[in-house]
Amino acid sequence: MKNNAIKDKQNNVTHMNNASSQKDRTMLDIRSLIKTYENGHQAVKGVSLNIKKGEFIVLVGPSGCGKSSILRSIAGLESISGGEIHLGGRRVDTEKPALRDIAMVFQNYALYPHMSVYDNLAYGLKNRNVNKQDIKAKIESVAKTLKIEDYLDRKPSKLSGGQRQRVAMGRAIVRDPQLFLFDEPLSNLDASLRAHMRLEIRKLQRKLGVTSVYVTHDQVEAMTLADRIVVLNQGEIEQVGTPAEVYHQPASTFVASFIGSPAMNFIPAKLDKGNLEVAGQLFHLPHYSHLDTCNVSLGIRPEHAEIATADAATQTVVKLETTLTVSLDISVVEPLGPNQLVHGNVDGSAFIAVTPEVELNQAQPLTLSIAQSNLHIFDQHGKRLTTRHQHAKAHNQATA
């Protein structure tokens, strides 16, 4: 009895320590955030999100999904209609923007045109009554990090787009904030410079270790920059996960369509106790044997549809256990150098395959093979179906 009591006490202490550790690691805690505009449009619908210290989070979604409204609400540039925002353990949604210890990098850079680069960098520090010597030291350090030492005497109009973006980032860095916010900072740059600046931003964030929230509509930016991606749709979160998770295990057809280029293909199918009926074939999926008859959408990424070898095309019993084959009626082939996009339809559904650059007879159907591990199953509402293992795990957790 005594030993059990001691053990229970130790477990309680461990639980309390774990909870305390989790709390210490949280930098930004968004709780049931709602933003409704005066015209009645609800841009953000009860979003909750917990961001750890040092994390790089990317909010991604189409225009109007609420990502910029969330960012501006965090910064205090817009008042919220409901919910709470906590930063570093304190509630900040009731505080003025200047008191939140947040620095924001805007899409249009927001530099003062009449000031030199040095004065733009120093502006926020002067307002906080930092002494001149410390300001000079901070600016010299940041300018060296961002490689803008040679531009400190120039006006913004004399800088290139990439240089202006570095200055805007420098102005945020010198403040040494708890949180960086980025509002589509690369959208005004050309493609090659955008790719270069993506790398620069990620390297800089890792070096500084500052918690960052980045907004973009570009899924390539999201995949390359993020520790975790938050996919938004009509003011709600569709999925939160690492780039690998949202790519390999999209929570919905919306996420599957938005993340990945070209977008995922969808073919109507029927599932019954693990037997998938699709494009006139029966294919066994043992991980879904717990599901009764239902209509589903079979998702296949274009890059996972490979040109079938001769033995795969014969659809032997062994092949059917591991690989699905489909017949693509070709309409157009787009060459892309080492690869090509093969457009057509599978059983009446539009379909794109990414294949190596090979000569194809467009008058003949192309047999494609897809590994079972690359098949995605979604229900009639567009939500990802859980496997038997996932279903059992969820049931055990619910009854524990």
C-alpha positions as CSV (number, residue, x, y, z in Angstrom):
1,M,0.0,0.0,0.0
2,K,2.8,2.4,1.0
3,N,4.8,1.5,-2.1
4,N,1.7,2.1,-4.3
5,A,1.1,5.5,-2.7
6,I,4.8,6.5,-3.3
7,K,4.5,5.3,-6.9
8,D,1.3,7.3,-7.4
9,K,2.9,10.4,-5.9
10,Q,5.9,10.0,-8.2
11,N,3.6,9.6,-11.3
12,N,1.7,12.8,-10.3
13,V,5.0,14.7,-9.9
14,T,6.2,13.4,-13.3
15,H,2.8,14.4,-14.9
16,M,3.1,17.9,-13.4
17,N,6.7,18.3,-14.6
18,N,5.7,17.2,-18.1
19,A,2.8,19.7,-18.1
20,S,5.1,22.5,-16.8
21,S,7.7,21.6,-19.5
22,Q,5.1,21.7,-22.2
23,K,3.9,25.1,-21.0
24,D,7.5,26.4,-20.9
25,R,8.0,25.3,-24.5
26,T,4.9,27.2,-25.8
27,M,5.7,30.6,-27.2
28,L,2.4,31.4,-29.0
29,D,-1.0,30.0,-27.9
30,I,-4.0,31.0,-30.0
31,R,-7.3,30.0,-28.4
32,S,-10.6,29.8,-30.3
33,L,-9.7,32.9,-32.4
34,I,-12.7,34.6,-34.2
35,K,-12.5,37.5,-36.5
36,T,-15.7,39.0,-37.9
37,Y,-15.6,42.1,-40.0
38,E,-18.2,44.9,-40.0
39,N,-19.9,43.6,-43.1
40,G,-20.6,40.4,-41.3
41,H,-18.0,38.3,-43.0
42,Q,-16.4,35.8,-40.6
43,A,-12.8,35.5,-41.8
44,V,-11.6,33.3,-38.9
45,K,-13.8,30.7,-37.3
46,G,-12.6,29.6,-33.9
47,V,-9.0,28.8,-34.8
48,S,-6.8,27.3,-32.0
49,L,-3.1,26.8,-32.5
50,N,-0.2,26.1,-30.1
51,I,3.3,27.1,-31.4
52,K,6.5,26.0,-29.6
53,K,9.5,28.2,-28.9
54,G,11.8,28.5,-31.9
55,E,9.3,26.9,-34.3
56,F,8.8,28.1,-37.9
57,I,5.1,27.9,-38.7
58,V,3.7,28.6,-42.1
59,L,0.0,29.5,-42.6
60,V,-1.0,28.5,-46.1
61,G,-4.2,28.5,-48.1
62,P,-6.0,30.2,-51.0
63,S,-7.0,33.9,-51.1
64,G,-9.7,34.6,-48.5
65,C,-8.9,31.6,-46.2
66,G,-8.2,33.8,-43.2
67,K,-4.4,33.5,-43.0
68,S,-3.6,37.2,-43.2
69,S,-6.5,38.0,-40.7
70,I,-4.9,35.6,-38.2
71,L,-1.4,37.2,-38.7
72,R,-2.8,40.8,-38.3
73,S,-4.7,39.7,-35.2
74,I,-1.6,38.3,-33.6
75,A,0.2,41.6,-34.4
76,G,-2.6,43.7,-33.0
77,L,-3.2,45.4,-36.3
78,E,-6.8,44.2,-36.2
79,S,-9.0,43.7,-33.1
80,I,-10.3,40.2,-32.6
81,S,-14.0,39.3,-32.2
82,G,-13.5,36.4,-29.9
83,G,-10.9,34.1,-28.3
84,E,-7.5,34.8,-26.8
85,I,-3.9,35.2,-27.9
86,H,-1.1,34.4,-25.5
87,L,2.6,35.1,-26.2
88,G,5.4,33.9,-23.9
89,G,2.8,33.0,-21.2
90,R,1.0,36.4,-21.1
91,R,-2.2,37.4,-22.8
92,V,-1.5,40.0,-25.5
93,D,-4.8,40.4,-27.5
94,T,-5.8,43.2,-25.0
95,E,-2.5,45.0,-25.3
96,K,-1.4,47.6,-27.9
97,P,0.7,46.4,-30.8
98,A,3.8,48.2,-29.6
99,L,3.7,46.4,-26.3
100,R,3.4,42.8,-27.7
101,D,7.1,42.3,-28.4
102,I,6.4,41.2,-32.0
103,A,8.2,42.3,-35.2
104,M,6.4,42.0,-38.6
105,V,7.9,41.9,-42.1
106,F,5.3,43.1,-44.7
107,Q,4.7,42.2,-48.3
108,N,5.5,45.8,-49.4
109,Y,8.5,46.1,-47.1
110,A,7.0,49.2,-45.3
111,L,10.3,51.1,-45.3
112,Y,10.4,54.9,-44.8
113,P,11.4,56.3,-48.2
114,H,12.9,59.5,-46.8
115,M,15.2,57.7,-44.4
116,S,18.5,55.9,-45.0
117,V,18.8,52.2,-44.5
118,Y,20.6,52.9,-41.2
119,D,17.8,55.1,-40.0
120,N,15.1,52.6,-41.0
121,L,16.9,50.0,-39.0
122,A,17.3,52.3,-36.0
123,Y,13.8,53.7,-36.0
124,G,12.2,51.2,-33.7
125,L,15.2,51.2,-31.3
126,K,15.1,55.0,-31.0
127,N,11.4,54.9,-30.1
128,R,12.3,52.5,-27.3
129,N,15.0,54.9,-26.0
130,V,17.9,52.6,-26.7
131,N,21.2,54.5,-26.4
132,K,23.1,55.4,-29.6
133,Q,26.1,53.2,-28.9
134,D,23.9,50.1,-28.5
135,I,21.9,51.0,-31.6
136,K,25.1,51.3,-33.6
137,A,26.3,47.9,-32.4
138,K,23.0,46.2,-33.1
139,I,22.8,47.6,-36.6
140,E,26.4,46.7,-37.5
141,S,25.8,43.1,-36.3
142,V,22.5,42.7,-38.2
143,A,23.9,44.4,-41.3
144,K,26.8,42.0,-41.4
145,T,24.5,39.0,-40.9
146,L,22.2,40.1,-43.8
147,K,25.1,41.3,-45.9
148,I,23.7,44.9,-46.2
149,E,26.7,46.8,-44.7
150,D,27.4,48.6,-48.0
151,Y,23.8,49.9,-48.2
152,L,23.4,51.6,-44.8
153,D,23.7,55.2,-46.3
154,R,21.3,54.5,-49.2
155,K,17.6,55.3,-49.4
156,P,15.2,52.4,-50.1
157,S,14.6,53.7,-53.7
158,K,18.2,53.0,-54.5
159,L,17.9,49.3,-53.5
160,S,16.8,46.2,-55.4
161,G,13.8,44.2,-54.3
162,G,16.0,41.6,-52.6
163,Q,18.0,44.3,-50.8
164,R,14.8,46.0,-49.6
165,Q,13.5,42.7,-48.3
166,R,16.8,42.2,-46.4
167,V,16.4,45.7,-44.8
168,A,12.8,44.9,-43.8
169,M,14.0,41.7,-42.2
170,G,16.9,43.6,-40.5
171,R,14.5,46.1,-39.0
172,A,12.6,43.2,-37.4
173,I,15.8,41.5,-36.2
174,V,17.3,44.5,-34.4
175,R,14.3,44.7,-32.1
176,D,15.1,41.2,-30.8
177,P,11.4,40.3,-30.5
178,Q,9.8,37.2,-29.0
179,L,8.0,36.5,-32.3
180,F,8.6,37.2,-36.0
181,L,5.5,37.6,-38.3
182,F,6.0,37.4,-42.1
183,D,3.1,38.5,-44.4
184,E,3.9,37.1,-47.9
185,P,7.3,38.8,-47.9
186,L,8.5,37.2,-51.2
187,S,5.4,37.8,-53.4
188,N,6.9,40.9,-55.0
189,L,10.1,39.2,-56.1
190,D,10.8,37.4,-59.3
191,A,11.0,33.6,-59.3
192,S,14.8,33.2,-59.1
193,L,15.2,35.8,-56.3
194,R,12.2,34.3,-54.4
195,A,13.9,30.9,-54.4
196,H,17.2,32.5,-53.1
197,M,15.4,34.5,-50.4
198,R,13.5,31.4,-49.2
199,L,16.8,29.8,-48.4
200,E,18.1,33.0,-46.7
201,I,15.0,33.3,-44.5
202,R,15.2,29.7,-43.4
203,K,18.9,29.9,-42.6
204,L,18.5,33.1,-40.7
205,Q,15.6,31.8,-38.7
206,R,17.5,28.7,-37.7
207,K,20.5,30.8,-36.7
208,L,18.4,33.2,-34.6
209,G,16.1,30.6,-33.2
210,V,13.2,33.1,-33.0
211,T,9.6,31.7,-33.2
212,S,8.2,32.7,-36.5
213,V,4.8,32.7,-38.2
214,Y,4.8,33.0,-42.0
215,V,1.9,33.6,-44.3
216,T,1.8,32.5,-48.0
217,H,-0.5,31.2,-50.7
218,D,2.5,29.4,-52.3
219,Q,2.7,25.8,-51.3
220,V,6.3,25.5,-52.4
221,E,7.2,28.2,-49.8
222,A,5.2,26.3,-47.2
223,M,6.9,23.0,-47.9
224,T,10.5,24.4,-48.0
225,L,10.3,26.8,-45.0
226,A,8.1,25.2,-42.4
227,D,8.7,23.1,-39.4
228,R,4.9,22.7,-39.4
229,I,2.3,23.8,-42.0
230,V,-1.1,25.0,-41.0
231,V,-3.5,24.5,-44.0
232,L,-6.5,26.9,-43.8
233,N,-9.8,26.8,-45.7
234,Q,-12.6,29.3,-45.3
235,G,-11.4,30.5,-41.9
236,E,-10.8,27.0,-40.4
237,I,-7.8,24.7,-40.0
238,E,-8.0,21.7,-42.3
239,Q,-4.7,20.2,-41.1
240,V,-1.6,20.9,-39.0
241,G,1.5,18.9,-39.6
242,T,5.1,18.7,-40.8
243,P,5.6,19.1,-44.6
244,A,6.0,15.4,-44.9
245,E,2.7,14.7,-43.0
246,V,0.6,17.0,-45.1
247,Y,2.1,15.7,-48.3
248,H,2.0,12.0,-47.5
249,Q,-1.1,11.9,-45.3
250,P,-3.4,14.8,-46.3
251,A,-6.4,15.0,-44.0
252,S,-8.8,15.9,-46.8
253,T,-9.2,16.2,-50.5
254,F,-8.7,20.0,-50.1
255,V,-5.3,19.6,-48.5
256,A,-4.4,16.9,-51.0
257,S,-5.3,19.3,-53.9
258,F,-3.6,22.3,-52.4
259,I,-0.3,20.7,-51.3
260,G,1.6,19.2,-54.2
261,S,2.1,20.3,-57.8
262,P,0.5,19.1,-60.0
263,A,-2.4,18.5,-57.7
264,M,-3.5,15.0,-56.6
265,N,-5.7,13.0,-59.0
266,F,-9.1,11.7,-57.8
267,I,-10.9,8.7,-59.1
268,P,-14.4,7.6,-57.9
269,A,-14.3,4.1,-56.3
270,K,-16.2,1.8,-54.0
271,L,-14.8,0.2,-50.8
272,D,-16.2,-2.9,-49.1
273,K,-14.3,-4.7,-46.3
274,G,-11.0,-3.8,-47.8
275,N,-11.9,-4.6,-51.4
276,L,-11.5,-1.5,-53.6
277,E,-13.5,-1.5,-56.8
278,V,-11.9,1.1,-59.1
279,A,-11.7,1.6,-62.9
280,G,-13.2,-1.9,-63.5
281,Q,-10.7,-3.6,-61.2
282,L,-10.8,-5.2,-57.7
283,F,-7.9,-4.3,-55.5
284,H,-7.5,-5.5,-51.9
285,L,-6.5,-3.0,-49.2
286,P,-6.2,-5.0,-45.9
287,H,-5.8,-1.8,-43.8
288,Y,-9.4,-0.8,-44.6
289,S,-11.0,-4.2,-44.0
290,H,-13.0,-2.7,-41.0
291,L,-15.1,-0.5,-43.3
292,D,-18.5,-1.5,-44.7
293,T,-19.6,-0.7,-48.3
294,C,-19.1,3.0,-49.1
295,N,-18.4,5.2,-52.0
296,V,-14.9,6.8,-51.8
297,S,-12.4,8.9,-53.8
298,L,-9.1,7.3,-54.6
299,G,-6.3,9.8,-54.5
300,I,-3.1,9.4,-56.5
301,R,-0.3,11.9,-56.8
302,P,0.9,12.5,-60.4
303,E,4.5,11.7,-59.4
304,H,3.5,8.4,-57.9
305,A,1.9,7.1,-61.2
306,E,4.7,5.2,-62.9
307,I,4.8,3.7,-66.4
308,A,4.1,0.0,-65.8
309,T,6.6,-2.6,-66.9
310,A,5.5,-5.4,-69.1
311,D,4.9,-7.9,-66.2
312,A,3.0,-5.2,-64.2
313,A,0.7,-4.6,-67.1
314,T,-0.4,-8.3,-67.0
315,Q,-1.8,-7.7,-63.5
316,T,-0.5,-11.0,-62.0
317,V,-1.9,-12.0,-58.6
318,V,1.4,-11.0,-56.9
319,K,1.4,-7.6,-58.5
320,L,-2.2,-6.9,-57.4
321,E,-1.2,-7.4,-53.8
322,T,1.2,-4.5,-53.9
323,T,0.5,-2.4,-57.0
324,L,-2.6,-1.0,-58.6
325,T,-2.5,-0.6,-62.4
326,V,-4.7,1.8,-64.3
327,S,-5.1,2.6,-68.0
328,L,-4.6,6.3,-69.0
329,D,-6.2,7.5,-72.3
330,I,-3.7,10.2,-73.3
331,S,-4.8,13.6,-74.5
332,V,-1.7,15.9,-74.2
333,V,2.0,15.4,-73.3
334,E,3.8,18.4,-71.8
335,P,7.6,18.1,-72.0
336,L,9.5,19.6,-68.9
337,G,13.1,18.6,-69.7
338,P,14.0,15.5,-67.8
339,N,10.3,14.8,-67.0
340,Q,7.0,15.2,-68.8
341,L,3.3,15.7,-67.7
342,V,1.0,13.2,-69.4
343,H,-2.6,14.4,-69.3
344,G,-5.6,12.3,-70.0
345,N,-8.3,10.4,-68.2
346,V,-8.7,7.2,-66.2
347,D,-12.2,5.6,-66.3
348,G,-13.6,9.0,-67.3
349,S,-11.8,11.0,-64.6
350,A,-9.2,13.6,-65.5
351,F,-5.7,12.4,-64.6
352,I,-2.1,13.6,-64.8
353,A,1.0,11.5,-64.5
354,V,4.6,12.8,-64.1
355,T,6.9,10.4,-66.1
356,P,10.5,10.4,-67.4
357,E,10.8,12.0,-70.8
358,V,10.1,9.0,-73.1
359,E,8.4,8.7,-76.5
360,L,4.7,7.7,-76.1
361,N,2.2,6.5,-78.6
362,Q,-0.7,8.9,-77.8
363,A,-3.1,6.8,-79.8
364,Q,-2.6,3.9,-77.3
365,P,-3.7,3.8,-73.7
366,L,-0.8,4.1,-71.2
367,T,-0.6,1.5,-68.4
368,L,0.4,3.1,-65.1
369,S,1.3,1.4,-61.8
370,I,0.8,2.9,-58.3
371,A,2.3,1.3,-55.2
372,Q,-0.3,0.5,-52.5
373,S,1.5,2.7,-50.1
374,N,0.9,5.7,-52.4
375,L,-2.9,5.3,-52.5
376,H,-5.0,7.8,-50.5
377,I,-8.7,7.0,-49.6
378,F,-11.2,9.8,-48.9
379,D,-14.9,9.5,-47.9
380,Q,-17.8,11.2,-49.7
381,H,-17.2,14.4,-47.6
382,G,-13.6,14.6,-48.7
383,K,-12.1,13.5,-45.4
384,R,-9.3,11.0,-45.2
385,L,-10.4,7.5,-44.1
386,T,-8.5,6.0,-41.2
387,T,-6.8,2.6,-41.5
388,R,-7.8,-0.3,-39.3
389,H,-4.7,0.4,-37.0
390,Q,-5.6,4.1,-36.7
391,H,-9.2,3.2,-36.0
392,A,-8.3,0.8,-33.2
393,K,-5.8,3.2,-31.7
394,A,-8.4,6.0,-31.6
395,H,-11.0,3.6,-30.1
396,N,-8.5,2.6,-27.4
397,Q,-7.6,6.2,-26.5
398,A,-11.3,7.1,-26.3
399,T,-12.1,4.3,-23.9
400,A,-8.9,4.6,-21.8
